[in-house]
């Protein structure tokens, strides 16, 4: 083993007493400092700088021991100051050594694990040019340590973000608890609530004296909750005999279905208007999902009494026809409802303390009509009896109070039972008086004569020569009582219903004035009596008149009118020439009993009282002159003024087979109280035998019913048909 002094890896570790032996001052010492100064190729840092020969001096070998530092604390200081101080000191040492000697010592690097061997000769360096100053490699600045981020900024940013998050959460909680809470709570309640309708009592319909014509009575409705019915077919089979509804229909109603909002339906009507006794039997069955609740049923005590006027309702208490339909909004009121929380299936009862809200129903108002129940009944009986004389006939009768325009009775034949309308036909349910459009025929002549009197074209004493026929255009018009050219009085023309005489007077009156008086008497427009679907009739415009129209219009043809319109026109003659709109509604009775009179009827003057009186007197000839057309309508003990007529029925403007016979009259003629119009459409003809006699019976009962004294103080005048 080589001597210790020859081992370049070992150095003197015993302190400074031996550190300076064998080396000059200022040489680098051994130890850690010297070891750290070696380069990978075995040369020191100083030797790396001084590789070039200085001043031609020969290279000398030196051992690593010579590089040891004399300061034992230098390595630690170099570590603490990052090597900066050591690098500076090394630079100074290199400079001092260069000044002392130009010899560069090298030490061969020893590979760990190999035995020491003789050092090889040092490599010769190329001498530095004398003209080039000794260079020194500049000291490299050590890199600065990375600058750490400011922690205060990060703390502030994190605090702000955390607070913002808590603020957002807090606001959302406030919105959910305070603002949206009712909506969420309501959504939950809707899933477990049940709604029960509370029907509003429908208003009644009374006659003029307060007698009931139609009203609602307490009943029950049977309903199903499809979600609770386990056996729809079996349940339907059990209920069918009690409710009178087919099993198939009940089964279909009990089938589960979803509402528009997607929730299952929990309420379905099975039957409405069920009698209370039957409802109790249903309750005793205790069928799952089947319930009973209060309802109402419409009753018409008189069955067919004024049925064509009153109409009827559906099971839901909605007016379908007649006055029930026309005034449905007023009669119906507003239904209430009860909404409450309930359990499911066996616990379907209301939850105690749960949500419950009840909206009470608002009862509907009632109607008081102008009808007289007793008079209405007798008018229907008389009309029905006379109409029974022929087959497939249709009749109408109207009774009007002259002074007020009140419709006291309005009958139709055929009729139906308004309490059970299901079995009736549409024809039987029609109100003939307000919807039956006819050519009135000779009853229209009173309008022509009244207009002529008012315009001064004729006087009550006027006479005209009357031929047996007259031709207008290509149409001849003849009389049933030939005058053979003799002069005839105005009374005679009315008594014998002279077409020729009426056309001659109309020629003097003129087209425009005749149309004007037709409108004044209420033709060509609905009367506004109160019935739905009332026909307006039609007047022939002046520009549509043909040559034959000058003959047909004055005698009541080419004119469309209803029996009600014609009755109102005669009521104007009876009321001293003042037209009063006929009406059915007298008062509206509120739920609290407050009475509100109906809107006042439209009134307008048509004739002067003098001319109206003269016309009424002339019309008495119809029921008094020998062989006059209206003798069958005369009422013993009373003066009666009126007119007969024969026309046609029109459907969509087309003439129908058969004829329409009519009589419209008033009594007492000296001061009329009532006007009655009777129309009978008989497809086979022969209606004249119905209208006159029916009027007579109706007027007799009306005068007795209202205790009108007979006409004993005055008698009808003696009329001369053919004056000399």
DOTOR-542669 format. One record per residue (C-alpha): residue number from 0; x, y, z. Coordinates in Angstrom, 3 decimals. Example, Ala and Ser with C-alpha at 12.3 -4.5 7.8 and 13.67 -1.06 7.14 Angstrom:
DOTOR-542669
 num        u        v        w
   0   12.300   -4.500    7.800
   1   13.670   -1.060    7.140
***
This chain:
DOTOR-542669
 num        u        v        w
   0    0.000    0.000    0.000
   1    1.488    3.388   -0.960
   2    2.449    5.784    1.757
   3   -0.322    7.952    3.178
   4    1.365   11.089    1.854
   5    1.076    9.819   -1.696
   6   -2.716    9.279   -1.500
   7   -4.223   12.292   -3.134
   8   -7.599   11.584   -1.542
   9   -6.472   11.978    1.985
  10   -5.489   15.155    3.648
  11   -4.286   16.310    7.012
  12   -7.340   16.503    9.243
  13   -5.640   17.456   12.442
  14   -5.962   21.172   12.408
  15   -3.799   24.158   11.614
  16   -0.529   23.022   13.372
  17    0.309   20.794   10.421
  18   -1.601   22.513    7.757
  19    1.202   24.851    6.683
  20    3.980   22.219    6.468
  21    5.297   21.542    2.992
  22    3.353   24.304    1.197
  23    3.729   27.930    0.801
  24    1.503   30.621    2.150
  25   -1.529   31.383    0.064
  26   -1.795   27.941   -1.522
  27   -5.083   26.316   -1.399
  28   -5.511   23.863    1.387
  29   -6.987   20.393    1.399
  30  -10.163   19.190    2.976
  31  -13.762   19.772    1.895
  32  -12.983   23.096    0.328
  33  -10.298   21.621   -1.798
  34  -12.386   18.661   -2.763
  35  -15.272   20.889   -3.882
  36  -12.846   22.831   -6.065
  37  -12.045   19.868   -8.321
  38  -13.487   19.700  -11.787
  39  -14.685   16.439  -13.266
  40  -11.400   16.052  -15.144
  41   -9.286   16.206  -12.011
  42   -8.190   19.831  -12.307
  43   -8.869   22.581   -9.898
  44  -10.869   25.618  -10.832
  45   -7.750   27.716  -10.665
  46   -5.925   25.325  -12.923
  47   -8.798   25.493  -15.395
  48   -8.323   29.226  -15.580
  49   -4.546   28.971  -15.862
  50   -4.245   26.178  -18.373
  51   -2.012   28.284  -20.576
  52    1.755   28.389  -19.400
  53    2.683   31.626  -17.771
  54    6.100   33.255  -18.539
  55    7.467   30.044  -19.971
  56    7.753   28.432  -16.506
  57    7.741   24.668  -16.444
  58    4.607   22.907  -15.238
  59    5.025   21.350  -11.846
  60    2.929   18.679  -10.282
  61    1.291   19.238   -7.017
  62   -0.737   17.038   -4.872
  63   -4.289   17.700   -3.833
  64   -3.079   18.348   -0.348
  65   -1.658   21.624   -1.501
  66   -5.164   22.900   -2.313
  67   -6.510   22.520    1.152
  68   -7.684   25.648    2.868
  69   -6.204   26.743    6.086
  70   -9.627   27.819    7.397
  71  -11.635   24.911    8.742
  72  -14.869   26.943    8.715
  73  -14.654   27.994    5.096
  74  -16.764   25.186    3.663
  75  -19.647   26.001    5.965
  76  -19.392   29.690    5.154
  77  -19.409   28.913    1.460
  78  -22.611   26.992    1.855
  79  -24.269   29.805    3.804
  80  -23.384   32.609    1.431
  81  -24.203   30.573   -1.686
  82  -20.576   30.240   -2.762
  83  -20.208   33.939   -3.546
  84  -17.510   34.652   -0.975
  85  -15.629   31.450   -1.810
  86  -15.650   32.299   -5.487
  87  -14.248   35.745   -4.795
  88  -11.508   34.391   -2.543
  89  -10.645   31.761   -5.106
  90  -10.291   34.477   -7.712
  91   -7.928   36.405   -5.450
  92   -5.853   33.305   -4.766
  93   -5.576   32.573   -8.441
  94   -4.330   36.056   -9.100
  95   -1.720   35.844   -6.311
  96   -0.496   32.461   -7.461
  97   -0.179   33.688  -10.986
  98    2.069   36.464   -9.777
  99    4.341   34.115   -7.918
 100    4.754   31.321  -10.331
 101    3.771   30.387  -13.804
 102    3.609   26.701  -12.936
 103    0.276   24.961  -13.196
 104   -0.016   21.849  -11.064
 105   -2.316   19.101  -12.025
 106   -3.429   16.110  -10.101
 107   -4.619   13.029  -11.818
 108   -8.119   12.071  -10.916
 109   -8.474    8.850   -9.124
 110  -11.213    6.489  -10.019
 111  -12.839    5.122   -6.927
 112  -12.171    1.455   -6.332
 113   -8.931    1.285   -8.384
 114   -5.542    1.024   -6.666
 115   -3.258    3.951   -6.845
 116   -0.707    3.992   -9.596
 117    2.061    6.132  -10.655
 118    1.017    9.450  -11.948
 119    1.462    9.957  -15.618
 120    3.332   12.864  -17.009
 121    1.316   16.000  -17.099
 122    0.012   17.186  -20.432
 123    1.889   20.107  -21.844
 124   -0.090   23.219  -22.381
 125    0.440   25.604  -25.204
 126    2.178   28.723  -24.007
 127    0.103   31.850  -24.046
 128    1.181   34.528  -26.392
 129    3.277   37.139  -24.605
 130    1.404   39.994  -26.240
 131   -1.954   38.824  -24.854
 132   -2.720   39.754  -21.281
 133   -3.549   37.066  -18.888
 134   -7.333   36.609  -19.103
 135   -9.609   35.643  -16.294
 136  -12.874   33.926  -16.699
 137  -15.564   36.238  -15.303
 138  -17.308   35.044  -12.232
 139  -20.816   33.731  -13.020
 140  -23.579   35.190  -10.915
 141  -25.463   32.538   -9.098
 142  -29.209   32.408   -9.947
 143  -31.510   34.142   -7.571
 144  -33.796   31.954   -5.550
 145  -37.483   32.082   -6.784
 146  -39.500   34.874   -5.295
 147  -42.439   33.597   -3.298
 148  -45.985   34.995   -3.986
 149  -47.520   37.440   -1.528
 150  -49.761   35.306    0.797
 151  -51.866   38.286    1.834
 152  -53.297   38.703   -1.672
 153  -54.262   35.052   -1.853
 154  -55.912   35.194    1.537
 155  -57.944   38.228    0.556
 156  -59.083   36.652   -2.724
 157  -60.071   33.399   -0.995
 158  -62.020   35.307    1.661
 159  -63.947   37.292   -0.953
 160  -64.873   34.171   -2.928
 161  -65.993   32.345    0.201
 162  -68.166   35.249    1.337
 163  -69.705   35.566   -2.157
 164  -70.603   31.875   -2.126
 165  -72.304   32.186    1.257
 166  -74.205   35.296    0.097
 167  -75.546   33.475   -2.992
 168  -76.618   30.512   -0.884
 169  -78.294   32.834    1.619
 170  -80.211   34.724   -1.049
 171  -81.430   31.484   -2.608
 172  -82.610   30.238    0.755
 173  -84.522   33.467    1.356
 174  -86.177   33.169   -2.066
 175  -87.171   29.564   -1.447
 176  -88.489   30.223    2.044
 177  -90.162   33.588    1.536
 178  -90.953   34.111   -2.145
 179  -91.384   30.660   -3.688
 180  -92.659   28.944   -0.575
 181  -96.387   29.368   -1.440
 182  -95.848   27.948   -4.925
 183  -94.003   24.881   -3.673
 184  -96.485   24.402   -0.861
 185  -99.404   24.768   -3.273
 186  -97.878   22.242   -5.641
 187  -97.685   19.736   -2.874
 188 -101.211   20.425   -1.685
 189 -102.628   19.954   -5.177
 190 -101.495   16.331   -5.200
 191 -103.535   15.459   -2.141
 192 -106.566   17.725   -2.415
 193 -110.032   16.917   -3.625
 194 -112.562   19.325   -5.090
 195 -116.296   19.006   -4.613
 196 -118.610   21.251   -6.620
 197 -121.323   23.099   -4.732
 198 -124.085   23.781   -7.284
 199 -125.699   27.191   -7.110
 200 -129.490   27.031   -6.776
 201 -130.988   28.019  -10.110
 202 -133.521   30.813  -10.085
 203 -137.205   30.048  -10.462
 204 -139.664   31.206  -13.105
 205 -143.002   32.595  -11.909
 206 -146.145   33.788  -13.608
 207 -147.440   37.330  -13.128
 208 -149.078   36.433   -9.807
 209 -146.113   34.508   -8.358
 210 -147.287   30.995   -9.230
 211 -144.405   28.607   -9.943
 212 -143.864   27.666  -13.540
 213 -140.369   26.159  -13.126
 214 -138.046   25.827  -10.166
 215 -135.229   23.731   -8.733
 216 -135.616   21.195   -5.938
 217 -132.959   19.581   -3.787
 218 -131.598   16.339   -5.112
 219 -128.337   14.404   -5.107
 220 -125.652   13.585   -7.595
 221 -123.678   10.352   -7.633
 222 -120.006   10.589   -8.521
 223 -117.025    8.258   -8.854
 224 -113.342    8.483   -8.001
 225 -111.772    6.222  -10.672
 226 -108.515    5.939   -8.722
 227 -110.311    4.130   -5.889
 228 -112.488    1.763   -7.933
 229 -110.917   -1.655   -8.210
 230 -113.701   -3.344  -10.198
 231 -115.400   -0.821  -12.547
 232 -117.528   -3.452  -14.283
 233 -118.827   -4.924  -11.043
 234 -119.521   -1.511   -9.555
 235 -121.385   -0.409  -12.694
 236 -123.506   -3.568  -12.626
 237 -124.511   -2.832   -9.039
 238 -125.426    0.830   -9.684
 239 -127.180    0.418  -13.028
 240 -130.619   -0.638  -11.659
 241 -130.659    2.220   -9.141
 242 -129.530    5.006  -11.459
 243 -131.289    3.799  -14.589
 244 -128.068    4.056  -16.620
 245 -126.623    1.283  -18.747
 246 -123.727   -0.768  -17.412
 247 -121.554    0.072  -20.400
 248 -121.963    3.809  -19.889
 249 -121.227    3.608  -16.176
 250 -118.181    1.417  -16.793
 251 -116.796    3.938  -19.254
 252 -117.264    6.764  -16.757
 253 -115.379    4.815  -14.086
 254 -112.327    4.108  -16.233
 255 -109.173    5.933  -15.071
 256 -108.156    8.889  -17.168
 257 -105.746   11.792  -16.903
 258 -106.644   15.448  -16.803
 259 -105.030   18.085  -18.996
 260 -102.401   18.755  -16.327
 261 -101.393   15.089  -16.323
 262 -102.903   14.251  -12.932
 263 -105.388   11.387  -12.714
 264 -109.048   12.366  -12.601
 265 -110.583   11.810   -9.188
 266 -114.101   13.055   -9.918
 267 -116.592   11.916  -12.533
 268 -120.349   12.494  -12.540
 269 -122.364    9.310  -12.804
 270 -125.865   10.747  -12.395
 271 -127.369   14.174  -11.724
 272 -130.666   15.095  -10.122
 273 -131.013   11.777   -8.321
 274 -133.865   11.606   -5.855
 275 -132.815   11.694   -2.219
 276 -134.254    8.235   -1.512
 277 -132.309    6.639   -4.341
 278 -129.136    8.427   -3.226
 279 -129.505    6.930    0.258
 280 -129.670    3.449   -1.260
 281 -126.445    4.137   -3.142
 282 -124.746    5.277    0.059
 283 -125.836    2.139    1.898
 284 -123.972   -0.001   -0.642
 285 -120.666    1.537    0.550
 286 -118.992    0.959   -2.777
 287 -115.313    2.038   -2.896
 288 -114.839    5.198   -4.935
 289 -118.578    5.986   -5.148
 290 -119.922    9.099   -3.417
 291 -123.097   11.157   -3.145
 292 -123.391   14.904   -2.770
 293 -126.025   17.621   -2.802
 294 -127.470   18.554   -6.178
 295 -130.611   20.073   -7.636
 296 -133.163   19.010  -10.165
 297 -135.329   21.225  -12.374
 298 -139.041   20.726  -11.981
 299 -141.868   22.068  -14.125
 300 -145.055   21.624  -12.081
 301 -147.334   22.163  -15.059
 302 -145.498   19.660  -17.292
 303 -146.538   21.088  -20.684
 304 -147.865   24.376  -19.265
 305 -146.075   27.117  -21.226
 306 -143.434   24.511  -22.059
 307 -142.732   26.046  -25.483
 308 -141.972   29.325  -23.726
 309 -140.145   28.112  -20.616
 310 -137.956   25.519  -22.280
 311 -135.783   23.146  -20.261
 312 -132.272   22.655  -18.869
 313 -129.618   19.977  -19.043
 314 -128.620   17.803  -16.089
 315 -125.901   20.367  -15.388
 316 -128.594   23.025  -14.953
 317 -127.718   24.798  -18.195
 318 -130.613   26.265  -20.153
 319 -131.031   24.608  -23.534
 320 -134.237   26.036  -24.954
 321 -136.837   28.717  -24.365
 322 -136.528   31.278  -21.611
 323 -134.266   28.892  -19.703
 324 -131.704   29.331  -22.492
 325 -132.378   33.009  -23.211
 326 -131.844   34.048  -19.571
 327 -129.466   31.276  -18.557
 328 -126.774   33.645  -17.248
 329 -129.273   35.358  -14.977
 330 -130.969   32.176  -13.717
 331 -127.892   30.015  -13.275
 332 -125.894   31.933  -10.684
 333 -122.340   30.907   -9.804
 334 -121.420   27.464   -8.510
 335 -119.263   27.170   -5.420
 336 -116.717   24.542   -4.512
 337 -115.015   22.941   -1.566
 338 -111.334   22.063   -1.768
 339 -109.845   19.988    1.034
 340 -106.947   17.670    1.795
 341 -107.842   14.012    1.910
 342 -106.070   10.721    2.274
 343 -105.969    7.950   -0.270
 344 -108.047    4.843   -0.680
 345 -109.300    3.735    2.736
 346 -108.182    7.059    4.241
 347 -110.010    9.212    1.720
 348 -111.750   11.256    4.419
 349 -110.765   14.906    4.963
 350 -107.535   15.302    6.928
 351 -108.260   17.017   10.265
 352 -106.443   20.335   10.405
 353 -105.430   20.032    6.756
 354 -106.003   22.484    3.977
 355 -109.684   23.306    3.456
 356 -111.317   26.124    1.532
 357 -114.991   26.558    0.713
 358 -116.373   28.995   -1.829
 359 -120.107   29.305   -1.189
 360 -122.368   29.231   -4.250
 361 -124.220   32.332   -5.366
 362 -127.871   31.556   -6.135
 363 -129.293   32.713   -9.438
 364 -131.971   35.330   -9.892
 365 -135.566   34.490  -10.684
 366 -137.877   35.667  -13.438
 367 -141.438   36.830  -13.087
 368 -143.242   36.639  -16.397
 369 -146.234   38.522  -17.709
 370 -148.012   35.213  -18.292
 371 -151.173   34.361  -16.426
 372 -150.939   30.684  -15.511
 373 -154.692   30.060  -15.607
 374 -155.195   31.914  -18.856
 375 -152.174   30.150  -20.354
 376 -153.605   26.800  -19.382
 377 -157.038   27.474  -20.908
 378 -155.528   28.955  -24.059
 379 -153.491   25.784  -24.548
 380 -156.507   23.562  -23.858
 381 -158.755   25.397  -26.324
 382 -156.114   25.518  -29.035
 383 -155.237   21.858  -28.627
 384 -158.878   20.813  -28.808
 385 -159.543   22.699  -32.023
 386 -156.271   21.648  -33.628
 387 -157.166   18.025  -32.959
 388 -159.850   18.298  -35.645
 389 -157.189   17.864  -38.311
 390 -153.986   15.947  -38.700
 391 -150.448   17.294  -38.824
 392 -151.671   20.788  -38.078
 393 -149.674   23.485  -36.327
 394 -151.318   26.220  -34.324
 395 -150.475   29.300  -32.289
 396 -152.424   31.643  -30.042
 397 -151.325   34.909  -28.423
 398 -153.190   36.980  -25.813
 399 -151.938   40.554  -25.263
 400 -152.953   43.135  -22.673
 401 -153.703   46.179  -24.811
 402 -152.754   48.849  -22.272
 403 -149.360   47.406  -21.267
 404 -148.206   45.128  -24.046
 405 -147.965   42.235  -21.552
 406 -148.211   38.827  -23.184
 407 -150.775   37.089  -20.978
 408 -150.713   33.784  -22.840
 409 -148.764   32.334  -25.728
 410 -149.636   28.809  -26.735
 411 -148.299   26.415  -29.352
 412 -149.608   23.162  -30.723
 413 -148.110   20.591  -30.734
 414 -146.394   20.951  -27.398
 415 -144.358   18.720  -25.060
 416 -143.662   17.939  -21.426
 417 -140.875   20.279  -20.298
 418 -140.291   18.104  -17.215
 419 -139.280   15.203  -19.502
 420 -138.055   16.769  -22.744
 421 -135.986   13.784  -23.869
 422 -138.884   12.098  -25.633
 423 -140.020   15.213  -27.509
 424 -139.320   16.197  -31.103
 425 -137.847   19.526  -32.230
 426 -141.133   20.431  -33.948
 427 -143.055   19.976  -30.715
 428 -140.621   22.194  -28.819
 429 -140.900   25.084  -31.251
 430 -142.673   28.260  -30.142
 431 -144.954   28.783  -33.116
 432 -146.051   32.328  -32.264
 433 -142.534   33.810  -32.445
 434 -140.831   31.537  -34.983
 435 -143.570   30.538  -37.447
 436 -143.183   32.686  -40.585
 437 -146.309   33.029  -42.691
 438 -147.882   35.202  -45.335
 439 -150.580   36.689  -43.102
 440 -153.136   37.166  -45.836
 441 -156.238   39.280  -45.233
 442 -155.424   40.105  -41.586
 443 -152.860   42.450  -43.151
 444 -155.702   44.524  -44.701
 445 -156.232   46.319  -41.384
 446 -152.759   47.834  -41.816
 447 -153.583   48.998  -45.346
 448 -156.898   50.570  -44.267
 449 -155.334   52.145  -41.178
 450 -152.567   53.764  -43.240
 451 -155.168   55.070  -45.725
 452 -157.260   56.576  -42.934
 453 -154.193   58.193  -41.316
 454 -153.012   59.639  -44.619
 455 -156.490   60.915  -45.513
 456 -156.792   58.743  -48.583
 457 -160.168   57.448  -47.327
 458 -162.678   58.221  -44.602
 459 -165.018   55.849  -42.764
 460 -167.768   56.939  -45.213
 461 -165.814   56.392  -48.428
 462 -167.394   54.148  -51.054
 463 -165.814   52.731  -54.194
 464 -167.112   50.752  -57.145
 465 -165.823   47.233  -56.806
 466 -165.408   44.918  -59.763
 467 -165.344   41.201  -59.348
 468 -161.618   41.097  -60.134
 469 -158.644   43.298  -60.863
 470 -155.420   42.536  -62.694
 471 -151.947   43.643  -61.634
 472 -149.234   42.712  -64.048
 473 -150.123   39.293  -65.284
 474 -151.922   38.268  -62.061
 475 -155.694   38.601  -61.569
 476 -157.090   39.243  -58.069
 477 -160.745   38.440  -57.378
 478 -163.179   38.562  -54.471
 479 -165.020   35.694  -52.787
 480 -168.077   37.984  -52.490
 481 -168.616   39.424  -55.993
 482 -169.816   43.051  -55.959
 483 -170.504   43.115  -59.698
 484 -169.239   46.695  -59.959
 485 -171.467   48.116  -57.265
 486 -170.233   50.724  -54.865
 487 -169.099   49.224  -51.610
 488 -168.493   50.879  -48.267
 489 -165.215   50.582  -46.351
 490 -167.007   48.509  -43.712
 491 -168.360   46.228  -46.453
 492 -164.885   45.789  -47.923
 493 -163.635   44.616  -44.510
 494 -166.678   42.475  -43.780
 495 -166.394   40.611  -47.085
 496 -162.584   40.867  -47.217
 497 -162.593   42.488  -50.639
 498 -159.275   42.108  -52.397
 499 -160.291   44.430  -55.209
 500 -161.354   47.221  -52.842
 501 -158.149   46.914  -50.775
 502 -155.941   47.051  -53.883
 503 -157.738   50.165  -55.145
 504 -157.200   51.936  -51.819
 505 -153.515   50.877  -51.815
 506 -153.096   52.363  -55.282
 507 -154.218   55.703  -53.882
 508 -151.968   55.323  -50.813
 509 -148.835   54.517  -52.803
 510 -146.012   52.067  -52.432
 511 -143.693   54.113  -50.198
 512 -146.344   55.066  -47.654
 513 -147.634   51.505  -47.411
 514 -144.119   50.180  -46.675
 515 -143.629   52.932  -44.104
 516 -146.763   51.950  -42.196
 517 -145.824   48.296  -42.332
 518 -142.658   49.203  -40.447
 519 -144.538   51.427  -38.003
 520 -146.822   48.552  -37.129
 521 -143.740   46.427  -36.310
 522 -143.374   44.211  -39.383
 523 -139.986   43.298  -40.796
 524 -138.133   43.166  -37.463
 525 -138.263   41.008  -34.308
 526 -140.543   42.285  -31.599
 527 -137.950   41.648  -28.878
 528 -140.517   39.852  -26.771
 529 -137.817   37.836  -25.004
 530 -137.909   34.493  -26.757
 531 -134.677   33.177  -28.287
 532 -134.653   32.581  -32.011
 533 -137.507   34.935  -32.760
 534 -138.049   35.382  -36.501
 535 -137.949   38.863  -37.966
 536 -140.111   38.314  -41.011
 537 -139.466   40.284  -44.165
 538 -140.926   43.205  -46.047
 539 -140.591   43.395  -49.799
 540 -138.306   46.352  -50.601
 541 -139.675   48.889  -53.068
 542 -137.012   48.109  -55.661
 543 -138.091   44.458  -55.684
 544 -141.735   45.126  -56.400
 545 -143.107   43.765  -59.630
 546 -146.375   44.765  -61.250
 547 -148.173   41.978  -59.398
 548 -146.705   43.155  -56.074
 549 -149.044   46.157  -56.193
 550 -151.857   43.666  -55.903
 551 -150.341   41.075  -53.532
 552 -148.668   43.232  -50.876
 553 -151.750   45.250  -49.802
 554 -153.766   42.081  -49.186
 555 -151.031   40.410  -47.090
 556 -149.102   38.380  -49.645
 557 -145.439   38.869  -50.545
 558 -145.141   39.802  -46.865
 559 -143.455   37.585  -44.242
 560 -144.603   37.935  -40.653
 561 -145.080   35.929  -37.463
 562 -148.330   35.516  -35.507
 563 -146.782   37.565  -32.675
 564 -145.976   40.477  -35.004
 565 -149.499   40.557  -36.334
 566 -150.971   40.400  -32.827
 567 -148.815   43.380  -31.790
 568 -150.017   45.363  -34.828
 569 -153.660   44.831  -33.855
 570 -152.804   45.744  -30.274
 571 -151.643   49.139  -31.592
 572 -155.052   49.651  -33.242
 573 -156.754   48.681  -29.988
 574 -154.478   51.008  -27.957
 575 -155.705   54.165  -29.726
 576 -153.029   53.907  -32.379
 577 -149.969   53.565  -30.077
 578 -147.679   50.614  -30.658
 579 -146.337   48.943  -27.498
 580 -143.650   46.315  -27.783
 581 -145.010   42.937  -26.638
 582 -142.961   41.419  -23.832
 583 -142.816   38.378  -21.573
 584 -140.579   39.559  -18.702
 585 -142.205   41.554  -15.925
 586 -139.582   41.589  -13.153
 587 -136.246   40.136  -12.159
 588 -136.090   38.897   -8.563
 589 -132.604   38.837   -7.091
 590 -131.305   36.163   -4.671
 591 -131.947   38.600   -1.827
 592 -135.547   39.137   -2.933
 593 -134.964   42.549   -4.463
 594 -137.277   43.133   -7.417
 595 -136.096   44.946  -10.507
 596 -138.718   45.853  -13.113
 597 -137.953   44.805  -16.652
 598 -136.842   47.370  -19.156
 599 -139.738   49.503  -20.333
 600 -141.127   48.360  -23.697
 601 -140.660   50.404  -26.844
 602 -143.655   52.541  -27.730
 603 -144.430   54.735  -30.755
 604 -147.501   56.374  -32.287
 605 -148.807   54.837  -35.485
 606 -152.339   56.157  -35.841
 607 -154.165   59.016  -34.235
 608 -156.690   57.998  -31.559
 609 -159.509   59.211  -33.833
 610 -158.429   57.113  -36.780
 611 -157.699   54.153  -34.534
 612 -161.231   54.438  -33.124
 613 -162.690   54.667  -36.630
 614 -160.753   51.610  -37.776
 615 -161.903   49.570  -34.764
 616 -165.507   50.458  -35.550
 617 -165.077   49.419  -39.189
 618 -163.542   46.102  -38.071
 619 -166.681   45.308  -36.074
 620 -168.425   44.738  -39.402
 621 -166.396   41.534  -39.761
 622 -168.265   39.922  -36.843
 623 -171.685   41.583  -37.319
 624 -172.562   41.952  -41.019
 625 -174.581   39.163  -42.531
 626 -172.430   36.626  -44.336
 627 -169.283   38.354  -43.095
 628 -166.111   36.295  -42.844
 629 -165.764   36.519  -39.052
 630 -169.164   35.650  -37.684
 631 -167.753   32.536  -36.017
 632 -165.534   34.750  -33.852
 633 -168.350   36.852  -32.388
 634 -168.589   36.757  -28.575
 635 -172.118   37.037  -27.196
 636 -172.588   40.103  -25.025
 637 -169.415   41.845  -26.218
 638 -168.535   43.989  -29.169
 639 -165.718   42.349  -31.069
 640 -163.571   43.947  -33.762
 641 -161.252   41.796  -35.837
 642 -160.274   40.371  -39.148
 643 -159.975   36.952  -40.749
 644 -157.121   35.927  -42.938
 645 -155.916   33.162  -45.223
 646 -152.282   32.857  -46.133
 647 -149.476   30.404  -46.623
 648 -146.650   29.060  -44.602
 649 -143.139   29.924  -45.729
 650 -140.019   27.877  -45.030
 651 -136.770   29.483  -46.215
 652 -138.858   31.773  -48.387
 653 -140.659   28.896  -50.098
 654 -144.397   28.393  -50.021
 655 -145.517   25.179  -48.319
 656 -148.563   23.041  -49.186
 657 -151.808   23.848  -47.414
 658 -152.954   27.154  -45.954
 659 -152.735   29.243  -42.822
 660 -156.074   30.453  -41.479
 661 -156.183   33.168  -38.872
 662 -158.350   35.489  -36.879
 663 -157.115   38.478  -34.876
 664 -159.626   40.377  -32.786
 665 -160.094   42.663  -29.801
 666 -162.782   43.117  -27.150
 667 -164.635   45.021  -25.980
 668 -164.446   46.906  -29.294
 669 -165.623   50.220  -27.787
 670 -162.610   50.171  -25.421
 671 -160.518   47.102  -26.040
 672 -158.808   45.367  -23.140
 673 -157.343   42.320  -24.852
 674 -156.176   41.254  -28.289
 675 -156.123   37.577  -29.240
 676 -154.553   36.163  -32.387
 677 -155.141   32.566  -33.520
 678 -153.229   30.992  -36.411
 679 -153.708   27.465  -37.725
 680 -151.579   25.897  -40.425
 681 -153.366   22.941  -41.993
 682 -151.513   21.185  -44.830
 683 -154.783   19.726  -46.118
 684 -156.675   23.033  -45.933
 685 -159.781   23.978  -43.947
 686 -158.135   26.054  -41.253
 687 -160.913   28.645  -41.302
 688 -163.033   26.282  -39.230
 689 -160.391   26.420  -36.465
 690 -159.262   30.022  -36.054
 691 -162.621   31.778  -35.577
 692 -164.197   29.367  -33.096
 693 -160.960   29.036  -31.142
 694 -160.750   32.838  -30.840
 695 -164.314   32.993  -29.591
 696 -163.672   30.533  -26.745
 697 -160.399   32.119  -25.754
 698 -161.885   35.623  -25.660
 699 -164.900   34.482  -23.669
 700 -162.681   32.910  -21.009
 701 -160.338   35.918  -20.948
 702 -163.150   38.404  -20.424
 703 -164.681   36.274  -17.672
 704 -161.331   35.602  -16.069
 705 -160.612   39.312  -15.727
 706 -164.238   40.143  -14.931
 707 -164.763   42.504  -17.850
 708 -168.370   43.712  -17.934
 709 -170.379   43.037  -21.106
 710 -170.966   45.735  -23.692
 711 -174.471   46.654  -22.509
 712 -174.161   50.423  -22.712
 713 -173.449   50.501  -26.441
 714 -174.113   48.314  -29.419
 715 -172.293   47.781  -32.657
 716 -173.383   50.174  -35.408
 717 -175.500   49.052  -38.321
 718 -173.259   48.730  -41.339
 719 -174.330   49.123  -44.940
 720 -172.247   47.137  -47.389
 721 -173.631   48.534  -50.640
 722 -174.811   52.077  -50.106
 723 -177.178   53.487  -52.676
***
